[in-house]
Amino acid sequence: MQVLSNQEAWAYYSKLLKDLLVVCQLAGIQQWPQLQEFLHSFAKQSPGSVARSAMHAVITGVRGTNRQKLAP
């Protein structure tokens, strides 16, 4: 755990919100190749664990109830 200054904390939350907004873009992906490209692009941004977890939840569906098949 690390204690952050006010400026560092706001920068962290700003990046978190930006990453979560990117995760929201997953809703428009319908094809497997698009998902692969999205995941590679997302990983290059070095998202934090919360954003990665949110992305995982969106892809797999919460408790597996929202799964949609991606077209090949």
C-alpha positions in Angstrom: 0.0 0.0 0.0 1.2 3.4 -0.8 0.1 6.8 0.5 -0.5 9.2 -2.3 -0.5 13.0 -2.4 -3.8 14.7 -3.4 -2.4 15.3 -6.9 -1.3 11.7 -7.3 -4.7 10.4 -6.0 -6.6 12.6 -8.5 -4.3 11.4 -11.3 -5.0 7.8 -10.2 -8.8 8.2 -10.2 -8.6 10.1 -13.5 -6.8 7.2 -15.1 -9.2 4.7 -13.5 -12.2 6.5 -14.9 -10.6 6.7 -18.4 -9.8 3.0 -18.3 -13.4 2.2 -17.2 -14.8 4.3 -20.0 -12.7 2.2 -22.5 -14.1 -1.0 -20.9 -17.6 0.4 -21.7 -16.7 0.3 -25.4 -16.8 -3.5 -25.2 -20.6 -3.4 -25.5 -20.3 -2.6 -29.2 -18.0 -5.5 -30.1 -19.7 -8.3 -31.9 -16.8 -10.1 -33.7 -13.9 -12.2 -32.3 -11.2 -10.3 -34.3 -12.5 -7.0 -32.9 -12.3 -8.3 -29.4 -8.8 -9.5 -29.9 -7.7 -6.2 -31.2 -9.5 -4.4 -28.3 -7.8 -6.6 -25.7 -4.3 -6.0 -27.2 -5.0 -2.2 -27.3 -6.3 -2.2 -23.8 -3.4 -4.2 -22.4 -0.9 -1.7 -24.0 -2.4 1.1 -21.9 -1.3 -0.7 -18.7 -4.7 -0.6 -17.0 -5.0 -1.1 -13.3 -6.4 -4.2 -11.6 -9.9 -2.7 -11.1 -10.2 -1.8 -14.8 -8.9 -5.3 -15.8 -11.4 -6.9 -13.5 -14.2 -4.8 -14.9 -13.2 -5.8 -18.4 -13.2 -9.5 -17.4 -16.7 -9.1 -15.9 -18.0 -7.5 -19.0 -16.5 -10.2 -21.3 -17.6 -13.2 -19.3 -20.8 -11.7 -17.8 -21.4 -11.4 -14.1 -21.7 -14.9 -12.9 -21.9 -16.0 -16.5 -25.5 -14.7 -17.0 -24.7 -12.1 -19.7 -22.7 -14.2 -22.1 -23.1 -13.5 -25.7 -21.5 -15.6 -28.4 -19.1 -13.7 -30.6 -19.2 -14.3 -34.3 -16.0 -15.8 -35.7 
